[in-house]
Amino acid sequence: MYFRRIYELREDHDIKQKVVAEYLGMDPTVYRRYEKGTRAIPVEAVIKLADFYKVSTDYLLGRTDDPTPPRGK
């Protein structure tokens, strides 16, 4: 599930939830719920997170284990 991926990416990059929440323009509580899987993440946030971590949206959503973004990104 995506919530594990966004948690693992954030931890691997040693970034605090507050920093990611600020990047997404939301309250840290809302972002925390995305990571816990208790709140669905909107498409716009998935796209921004993929850009932030330089991975594909399919990787974030668990559709592939290849984090490589599509060509041209």
N, C-alpha and C positions, 0 to 999 in steps of 0.2 A: 504494500500500500504506500501511497505517496507520503503519508505522514512520517513513516520511518526514513524515507529518503531525504526529506527536507531536514529532519533532525540530524541524520548522519552527516549530511553535507555541511550543515552549520557547525557541528562538532569538529569535523575534519579540518575546517577552516579556522577553528578557534574563534568563532564570532558569537557574541551574546545575542539572545533573542531580541533584546531591545534595539540593537543595531539593525537587524533584519526588519523588524517592525517599522522602524523609522524609514528605512529604504522603501518599504511598501506603502508608507503613509498611513499606518494604522496603529491602533493601541496595542501595546505588547500583549495584553490579555487575549485579544483576538488572535494574534499570531500563535500564542501558546496553545490555543485550542486547535489550530491547524496541525501543529506538531503532535498533539495528543490524539488526533483523529476524532475529536468530539464536535468538530465543525467542518463543513465542506469548504474547500478552498475555491475561490472564484477563478475562472479562466485567466483573468487579467493578472492575478497574483502568481499563477503558475508560470505565465510567460515572463513576468518580471524576475521571478526567482531563477528561471532557466538562464536568463541573460546575466543575472547577478553571479551565478556560479559557473557560467559558461558551459552549460550542459544542455542536452536536448529536453524538450518538454516530455517526450516519450520516456526518457530516463527518469525524470521526476515522478511521472505517473506510474512507474513500474512496468511499462510496456516493453522495455528492453533493459538489458544490463550494460549496454554500450552508452556511456555518457556523452559521446561525441555529438556536438550539435550539427545540424544540417549544413551543407556547404553554403558559403556566402554569409555566414554568421561570424 
